[in-house]
Amino acid sequence: MTTGIDRRPYLQINLTRSWTEVSRARAAVGRALQDLGLPELIDDARLVVSELVTNAIDASAAGRVIFSVYENDGRPLVEVWDSEITRFPQPLRPPQTALGGRGLLVVEELAADWGYRLAQLAPSGPTLKCVWALLK
């Protein structure tokens, strides 16, 4: 299905590997969807972005994390890029007593589709991992 768009993003932010960046990305996606006339998707988008950015910050021991939002025929597509190209996202089914590990289950529930790919942001740039979600 959707694995990226060959045009400029509506929004793109270079994030540091700090947990405070999760709230920065959440606020940015909220503003972007308000600007795009999609306020009804803000709450779901903030949850999806929280999970994807948290995973990228957690996975990427070095390098950068890039967050992008695209307008895709009236549905937002979010992408989170990181430098960890050996670990790939997989939904987990943790025990009910576990405090975490359900983030991608949330993404699956709130997104029309999601996935990941390895790609380069620039023709001669490094290979990065992109985890994306197309919101409903």
VEXDREN-2710 file (C-alpha; in Angstrom, 1 decimal):
% VEXDREN-2710
k/r/px/py/pz
1/MET/0.0/0.0/0.0
2/THR/1.4/3.5/0.8
3/THR/5.1/3.6/1.4
4/GLY/5.8/7.3/0.9
5/ILE/5.0/10.2/-1.3
6/ASP/7.2/11.7/-4.0
7/ARG/6.6/15.3/-3.1
8/ARG/7.6/17.8/-0.4
9/PRO/6.1/17.1/3.1
10/TYR/3.6/19.6/4.5
11/LEU/5.7/19.5/7.7
12/GLN/9.2/18.2/8.4
13/ILE/11.1/18.5/11.7
14/ASN/14.5/17.2/12.7
15/LEU/14.2/15.9/16.2
16/THR/16.9/15.3/18.8
17/ARG/17.1/12.1/20.7
18/SER/15.4/13.5/23.7
19/TRP/12.1/12.4/25.2
20/THR/10.8/16.0/25.2
21/GLU/10.7/15.7/21.4
22/VAL/7.7/13.4/21.6
23/SER/5.6/16.3/22.9
24/ARG/7.1/18.6/20.3
25/ALA/6.1/16.2/17.5
26/ARG/2.6/15.8/19.0
27/ALA/2.0/19.6/19.1
28/ALA/3.4/19.9/15.5
29/VAL/1.0/17.3/14.1
30/GLY/-1.9/18.9/15.9
31/ARG/-1.1/22.3/14.3
32/ALA/-0.5/20.8/10.9
33/LEU/-3.9/19.0/10.9
34/GLN/-5.7/22.1/12.1
35/ASP/-4.1/24.0/9.2
36/LEU/-5.1/21.2/6.8
37/GLY/-8.7/21.4/7.9
38/LEU/-8.6/18.0/9.6
39/PRO/-9.2/18.8/13.3
40/GLU/-11.2/15.6/13.8
41/LEU/-8.0/13.6/13.3
42/ILE/-5.8/15.4/15.8
43/ASP/-6.3/13.2/18.8
44/ASP/-5.7/10.0/16.8
45/ALA/-2.7/11.6/15.0
46/ARG/-1.1/12.6/18.3
47/LEU/-1.3/9.1/19.7
48/VAL/0.1/7.6/16.5
49/VAL/2.9/10.2/16.4
50/SER/3.7/9.6/20.1
51/GLU/4.2/5.9/19.5
52/LEU/6.3/6.2/16.3
53/VAL/8.5/9.0/17.6
54/THR/9.0/7.2/21.0
55/ASN/10.0/4.0/19.1
56/ALA/12.4/6.0/16.9
57/ILE/14.1/7.7/19.8
58/ASP/14.4/4.4/21.7
59/ALA/15.7/2.5/18.7
60/SER/18.2/5.0/17.3
61/ALA/21.3/5.0/19.5
62/ALA/22.9/7.6/17.3
63/GLY/22.0/9.8/14.4
64/ARG/18.9/11.7/13.8
65/VAL/15.2/11.3/13.9
66/ILE/13.1/13.1/11.3
67/PHE/9.3/13.5/11.6
68/SER/7.2/14.4/8.5
69/VAL/3.5/15.0/7.7
70/TYR/2.1/14.7/4.2
71/GLU/-1.4/15.6/3.0
72/ASN/-2.5/12.5/1.0
73/ASP/-5.8/13.0/-0.7
74/GLY/-7.4/14.3/2.5
75/ARG/-5.8/11.8/4.8
76/PRO/-2.6/12.6/6.6
77/LEU/0.4/10.4/6.2
78/VAL/3.0/10.6/9.0
79/GLU/6.6/9.3/8.6
80/VAL/9.3/8.9/11.3
81/TRP/12.8/8.3/10.1
82/ASP/15.7/7.0/12.2
83/SER/19.1/5.5/11.7
84/GLU/18.5/2.1/13.2
85/ILE/18.3/-0.2/10.1
86/THR/18.6/-3.6/11.8
87/ARG/15.6/-3.5/14.1
88/PHE/12.2/-3.3/12.5
89/PRO/8.8/-2.5/14.1
90/GLN/6.7/-5.5/15.1
91/PRO/3.4/-5.3/17.1
92/LEU/3.8/-7.2/20.4
93/ARG/1.3/-9.0/22.4
94/PRO/2.7/-8.5/25.9
95/PRO/1.1/-10.0/29.0
96/GLN/-1.7/-8.0/30.5
97/THR/0.5/-7.2/33.5
98/ALA/3.1/-5.6/31.3
99/LEU/3.3/-1.8/31.5
100/GLY/4.4/-1.3/27.9
101/GLY/4.8/-2.9/24.5
102/ARG/1.4/-2.1/23.0
103/GLY/2.3/1.0/21.0
104/LEU/2.1/-0.5/17.5
105/LEU/-1.2/-2.1/18.4
106/VAL/-2.5/1.4/19.0
107/VAL/-1.0/2.4/15.6
108/GLU/-2.7/-0.5/13.9
109/GLU/-6.1/0.5/15.5
110/LEU/-5.9/4.1/14.6
111/ALA/-4.3/4.0/11.1
112/ALA/-5.8/2.9/7.9
113/ASP/-2.4/1.3/7.1
114/TRP/1.1/1.4/8.4
115/GLY/4.5/-0.1/7.6
116/TYR/8.2/0.6/7.3
117/ARG/10.8/0.7/4.6
118/LEU/14.5/1.4/4.2
119/ALA/15.4/4.3/2.0
120/GLN/17.5/7.4/1.5
121/LEU/16.2/10.9/2.1
122/ALA/18.8/12.2/-0.4
123/PRO/20.3/10.4/-3.4
124/SER/23.7/10.2/-1.8
125/GLY/22.6/10.1/1.8
126/PRO/22.7/7.2/4.3
127/THR/20.1/4.5/4.4
128/LEU/17.5/5.2/7.1
129/LYS/14.4/3.4/8.4
130/CYS/11.1/5.1/7.8
131/VAL/8.0/4.0/9.8
132/TRP/4.9/5.4/8.3
133/ALA/1.2/5.5/9.1
134/LEU/-1.7/6.6/7.0
135/LEU/-4.5/7.9/9.2
136/LYS/-8.1/7.0/8.8
END
